[in-house]
Amino acid sequence: MTDTEPSPPVREIAESIATMEIRGAATIASAAAEALAAQAEAAAEADATGSDPAAFRASMRAAARTLRETRPTAVSLPNALRYVLQRMEGDSVDALRRSVVDASEAFVDQLDRAQEDLGQVGANRLADGDTVMTHCHSTDALACIEAAVEQGKSISAVVKETRPRQQGHITAEQLRDAGVPVTLIVDSAARRYLDEVDHVVVGADSIAADGGVINKIGTSGLAVNARERGVPIMTAAQTIKLHPETLTGHTVEIEMRDESEVIDPESREEIGEISVANPAFDVTPPRYMDAIVTEHGQFPPESIVALMRELFGEGAAEPWAER
């Protein structure tokens, strides 16, 4: 390993993230933090005399860049890198190593507790006998419902199938495993069934500084319909989903997925010349969301920027950048 070359564990984890063997915001963030700890140990071992703190710092930045490049549009990944690298401090290689390892362990520990803490906050918004509607598959949203059940509340669910990948089927299965009665519906039936639900609970891919919620396509339309019907809707999201780049005016990139998820080649050929659009996400304006629930508590969408600044500062620092 050269002075700035990522260690084998970093390269292995980076490859697993890039190929989606490691997926899910929390899992990606945890793996990235652990990769930096592995890099710190390897870099310290390579510098047996501990005489070059500058080279150690450069190797950590290089490892972070390797990890960052695996998923350029991800949010939790750079947040994990920021957390660890911003806490790297010391005048010796050993002190730097210890600070990185300690920061990594602290981050992973917080991450392990975050979903449970978030679930308890969200569960307090649900009452005994409530019926909730879900969209897509979010372990954070599920945590709120499962925590309510553990509190002894009777909860039932209306689950949108969420095309084109039908992630709602995963939600339905996991809710049934938790003992929650489930009604699975097609996406276009959501407005009709809103009259029968007490809450809408969704997750988030990321959350912008203005409180806008970026989530699975269809969330925005559901939120508008819920507001028109007078049904409260909350977003359940760990703070690793906060998008600090939006503090400095950056917009959120909406992924466009392959058209084969929407229509098979044979059907497309039969129809004739058409364009196929398959956006993965949409943006729900904050005025249509009642609350954002995190492990730090619940927040009106417009005030989430205060939490973002508290956690990440006034802007989106890139401590992995070359110097």
C-alpha positions as CSV (number, residue, x, y, z in Angstrom):
1,M,0.0,0.0,0.0
2,T,1.4,3.4,-1.0
3,D,1.1,6.5,1.2
4,T,-2.3,7.5,-0.3
5,E,-3.5,4.1,-1.7
6,P,-6.7,2.9,0.0
7,S,-6.3,-0.3,2.0
8,P,-7.8,-3.6,0.8
9,P,-10.7,-3.4,3.2
10,V,-11.6,0.1,1.8
11,R,-11.4,-1.2,-1.8
12,E,-13.6,-4.2,-0.9
13,I,-16.2,-2.1,0.8
14,A,-16.2,0.4,-2.0
15,E,-16.8,-2.3,-4.5
16,S,-19.6,-3.7,-2.5
17,I,-21.3,-0.3,-2.2
18,A,-20.9,0.3,-5.9
19,T,-22.4,-3.0,-6.9
20,M,-25.2,-2.6,-4.4
21,E,-24.2,-5.7,-2.4
22,I,-24.2,-3.2,0.4
23,R,-27.4,-1.1,0.1
24,G,-29.7,0.9,2.3
25,A,-28.8,4.3,3.7
26,A,-27.9,3.2,7.2
27,T,-26.0,0.1,6.0
28,I,-24.0,2.1,3.5
29,A,-23.1,4.8,6.1
30,S,-22.1,2.2,8.7
31,A,-19.9,0.4,6.2
32,A,-18.2,3.7,5.1
33,A,-17.4,4.6,8.7
34,E,-16.0,1.2,9.4
35,A,-13.9,1.4,6.2
36,L,-12.3,4.6,7.4
37,A,-11.4,2.9,10.7
38,A,-9.8,0.1,8.8
39,Q,-7.9,2.6,6.7
40,A,-6.6,4.3,9.8
41,E,-5.3,1.1,11.2
42,A,-3.6,0.1,7.9
43,A,-2.1,3.6,7.4
44,A,-0.7,3.6,11.0
45,E,0.7,0.1,10.5
46,A,2.4,1.2,7.2
47,D,4.1,4.1,9.0
48,A,5.8,2.0,11.6
49,T,7.7,5.0,13.0
50,G,4.7,7.2,13.2
51,S,6.7,10.0,11.8
52,D,4.4,11.3,9.0
53,P,1.0,12.7,10.2
54,A,0.6,14.5,6.9
55,A,0.8,11.3,5.0
56,F,-1.7,9.7,7.3
57,R,-4.2,12.5,6.7
58,A,-3.6,12.3,3.0
59,S,-4.3,8.5,3.0
60,M,-7.5,9.0,4.9
61,R,-8.7,11.7,2.4
62,A,-7.9,9.3,-0.5
63,A,-9.8,6.5,1.1
64,A,-12.8,8.7,1.7
65,R,-12.7,9.8,-2.0
66,T,-12.7,6.2,-3.1
67,L,-15.7,5.6,-1.0
68,R,-17.5,8.8,-2.0
69,E,-17.2,8.1,-5.7
70,T,-19.1,4.8,-5.4
71,R,-22.5,6.5,-5.1
72,P,-22.2,10.2,-6.2
73,T,-25.9,10.9,-5.4
74,A,-26.1,9.2,-2.1
75,V,-26.6,11.3,1.1
76,S,-25.8,9.0,4.0
77,L,-22.4,8.1,2.6
78,P,-20.9,11.6,2.5
79,N,-22.5,12.3,5.9
80,A,-20.7,9.3,7.4
81,L,-17.4,10.5,5.8
82,R,-17.9,14.0,7.2
83,Y,-18.7,12.8,10.7
84,V,-15.5,10.7,10.9
85,L,-13.0,13.0,9.1
86,Q,-14.2,16.2,10.8
87,R,-13.2,14.5,14.1
88,M,-9.8,13.4,12.9
89,E,-7.3,15.3,15.1
90,G,-3.9,14.9,16.7
91,D,-0.2,15.8,16.2
92,S,1.0,12.2,15.9
93,V,0.0,9.3,13.7
94,D,-1.2,7.3,16.7
95,A,-3.4,10.1,18.0
96,L,-4.8,10.6,14.5
97,R,-5.5,6.8,14.3
98,R,-7.2,6.8,17.6
99,S,-9.4,9.8,16.8
100,V,-10.6,8.1,13.5
101,V,-11.3,4.8,15.1
102,D,-13.1,6.4,18.0
103,A,-15.2,8.6,15.7
104,S,-16.1,5.6,13.5
105,E,-17.2,3.6,16.6
106,A,-19.2,6.5,17.9
107,F,-20.9,7.0,14.6
108,V,-21.8,3.3,14.2
109,D,-23.1,3.2,17.8
110,Q,-25.3,6.2,17.2
111,L,-26.5,4.6,13.9
112,D,-27.4,1.4,15.7
113,R,-29.6,3.3,18.2
114,A,-31.0,5.8,15.8
115,Q,-33.8,3.7,14.3
116,E,-35.1,2.5,17.6
117,D,-35.1,6.0,19.0
118,L,-36.8,7.4,15.9
119,G,-39.4,4.6,16.1
120,Q,-40.3,5.6,19.7
121,V,-40.8,9.2,18.6
122,G,-43.0,8.2,15.6
123,A,-45.0,5.7,17.6
124,N,-46.1,8.5,20.0
125,R,-47.9,10.1,17.1
126,L,-50.0,7.0,16.6
127,A,-53.0,6.1,18.7
128,D,-54.5,2.8,19.7
129,G,-56.9,1.7,16.9
130,D,-55.2,3.8,14.2
131,T,-54.9,2.7,10.5
132,V,-51.9,4.0,8.7
133,M,-51.1,4.2,5.0
134,T,-47.6,3.5,3.8
135,H,-45.8,4.1,0.5
136,C,-42.8,2.2,-0.8
137,H,-40.6,0.4,1.8
138,S,-38.9,2.3,4.6
139,T,-37.4,0.7,7.6
140,D,-37.7,4.0,9.4
141,A,-41.4,4.2,8.7
142,L,-41.8,0.5,9.8
143,A,-39.9,1.3,13.0
144,C,-42.6,3.8,14.0
145,I,-45.4,1.3,13.4
146,E,-43.6,-1.6,15.0
147,A,-42.8,0.6,18.1
148,A,-46.5,1.5,18.4
149,V,-47.4,-2.2,18.3
150,E,-44.8,-2.9,21.0
151,Q,-46.4,-0.2,23.1
152,G,-49.6,-2.3,23.0
153,K,-51.5,-0.3,20.4
154,S,-53.7,-1.9,17.9
155,I,-52.5,-0.7,14.5
156,S,-53.7,-1.8,11.0
157,A,-52.2,-0.7,7.6
158,V,-53.1,0.1,4.1
159,V,-50.0,-0.5,2.0
160,K,-49.5,0.9,-1.5
161,E,-47.9,-1.6,-3.8
162,T,-45.6,1.1,-5.1
163,R,-44.9,0.4,-8.7
164,P,-42.8,-0.2,-10.8
165,R,-40.7,-2.3,-8.4
166,Q,-43.5,-3.1,-5.9
167,Q,-41.5,-2.4,-2.8
168,G,-44.9,-2.2,-1.0
169,H,-44.9,-6.0,-1.0
170,I,-41.8,-6.0,1.2
171,T,-43.6,-3.6,3.6
172,A,-46.7,-5.8,3.6
173,E,-44.7,-8.9,4.5
174,Q,-42.8,-7.2,7.3
175,L,-45.9,-5.7,8.8
176,R,-47.7,-9.0,8.8
177,D,-44.6,-10.5,10.5
178,A,-45.2,-7.8,13.2
179,G,-48.8,-8.9,13.6
180,V,-50.3,-5.8,11.8
181,P,-53.4,-6.5,9.6
182,V,-52.6,-5.3,6.1
183,T,-54.7,-4.3,3.1
184,L,-52.5,-4.1,-0.1
185,I,-53.8,-1.6,-2.7
186,V,-52.8,-0.5,-6.1
187,D,-51.2,3.0,-6.1
188,S,-54.1,4.6,-8.0
189,A,-56.5,3.6,-5.2
190,A,-54.7,5.7,-2.5
191,R,-57.1,8.7,-2.6
192,R,-60.1,6.4,-2.2
193,Y,-58.6,4.7,0.9
194,L,-57.4,7.9,2.6
195,D,-60.9,8.2,4.0
196,E,-60.3,5.1,6.0
197,V,-56.8,5.9,7.4
198,D,-55.7,8.1,10.4
199,H,-52.1,8.7,9.4
200,V,-49.8,8.4,6.4
201,V,-46.3,7.3,7.3
202,V,-43.5,7.5,4.7
203,G,-39.7,7.4,4.7
204,A,-37.2,9.6,2.8
205,D,-34.3,9.1,0.5
206,S,-33.1,12.6,1.6
207,I,-34.4,15.8,3.1
208,A,-33.5,19.2,1.9
209,A,-32.7,22.3,4.0
210,D,-36.1,23.8,3.3
211,G,-37.9,20.7,4.6
212,G,-38.6,19.3,1.2
213,V,-38.8,15.5,1.3
214,I,-37.2,13.5,-1.5
215,N,-38.7,10.1,-1.5
216,K,-40.0,7.3,-3.8
217,I,-42.0,8.7,-6.8
218,G,-45.6,9.1,-5.8
219,T,-45.0,10.5,-2.3
220,S,-45.7,14.0,-3.4
221,G,-49.1,13.2,-4.9
222,L,-50.0,11.1,-1.8
223,A,-49.1,14.0,0.4
224,V,-51.2,16.5,-1.6
225,N,-54.2,14.1,-1.4
226,A,-53.7,13.5,2.3
227,R,-53.7,17.3,3.0
228,E,-56.9,17.7,0.9
229,R,-58.5,14.8,2.9
230,G,-57.2,16.2,6.3
231,V,-55.1,13.1,7.0
232,P,-51.8,13.9,8.8
233,I,-48.6,12.7,7.1
234,M,-45.2,12.3,8.6
235,T,-41.8,11.5,7.3
236,A,-39.7,9.1,9.3
237,A,-36.0,9.6,8.6
238,Q,-32.7,9.2,10.4
239,T,-30.5,12.3,10.4
240,I,-28.1,10.6,8.0
241,K,-30.8,11.4,5.4
242,L,-30.4,15.2,5.8
243,H,-28.8,16.7,2.7
244,P,-26.3,19.4,3.9
245,E,-25.4,20.3,0.3
246,T,-28.8,22.0,0.0
247,L,-27.7,24.5,2.6
248,T,-25.5,26.1,0.0
249,G,-28.0,26.1,-2.9
250,H,-27.3,22.8,-4.5
251,T,-30.3,21.0,-5.9
252,V,-31.1,17.4,-5.4
253,E,-30.5,15.1,-8.4
254,I,-33.5,12.9,-9.2
255,E,-32.4,9.5,-10.4
256,M,-34.0,8.3,-13.7
257,R,-34.1,4.5,-13.7
258,D,-34.2,2.0,-16.6
259,E,-37.3,1.9,-18.7
260,S,-37.3,-1.9,-18.5
261,E,-38.8,-1.5,-15.0
262,V,-41.9,0.0,-16.6
263,I,-42.3,-1.9,-19.8
264,D,-40.7,-5.0,-21.3
265,P,-39.1,-4.8,-24.7
266,E,-41.7,-6.9,-26.4
267,S,-44.6,-4.7,-25.2
268,R,-42.7,-1.6,-26.1
269,E,-42.1,-2.9,-29.6
270,E,-45.8,-3.7,-30.0
271,I,-46.9,-0.2,-29.0
272,G,-44.5,1.6,-31.3
273,E,-42.4,4.6,-31.0
274,I,-42.8,6.0,-27.5
275,S,-40.7,7.6,-24.8
276,V,-40.6,6.0,-21.4
277,A,-39.8,8.0,-18.2
278,N,-39.1,6.3,-14.9
279,P,-38.1,8.8,-12.2
280,A,-37.2,7.1,-9.0
281,F,-38.1,10.0,-6.7
282,D,-40.1,13.1,-6.4
283,V,-40.0,16.1,-4.0
284,T,-42.7,16.8,-1.5
285,P,-42.9,20.6,-0.6
286,P,-42.7,21.1,3.2
287,R,-46.2,22.7,3.2
288,Y,-47.7,19.2,2.5
289,M,-45.8,17.4,5.3
290,D,-47.0,17.6,8.9
291,A,-43.8,16.5,10.7
292,I,-40.4,15.0,10.1
293,V,-39.6,12.4,12.8
294,T,-35.9,11.7,13.5
295,E,-33.9,10.1,16.4
296,H,-33.5,13.6,17.7
297,G,-37.2,14.2,18.0
298,Q,-40.0,15.5,15.7
299,F,-39.7,18.7,13.7
300,P,-41.9,20.9,11.6
301,P,-40.5,20.5,8.1
302,E,-39.5,24.2,7.9
303,S,-37.4,24.0,11.0
304,I,-35.3,21.0,10.0
305,V,-32.7,23.4,8.8
306,A,-31.8,24.2,12.4
307,L,-31.0,20.5,13.1
308,M,-29.1,20.3,9.9
309,R,-26.9,23.2,10.9
310,E,-26.4,21.8,14.3
311,L,-25.1,18.5,12.9
312,F,-23.3,19.6,9.8
313,G,-22.5,23.3,10.2
314,E,-23.4,26.1,7.8
315,G,-22.3,24.3,4.6
316,A,-21.4,21.1,3.0
317,A,-17.7,20.7,3.8
318,E,-15.8,18.1,1.9
319,P,-13.0,17.0,4.2
320,W,-11.9,14.4,1.7
321,A,-10.9,16.9,-0.9
322,E,-7.3,16.8,-2.1
323,R,-5.0,19.5,-0.5
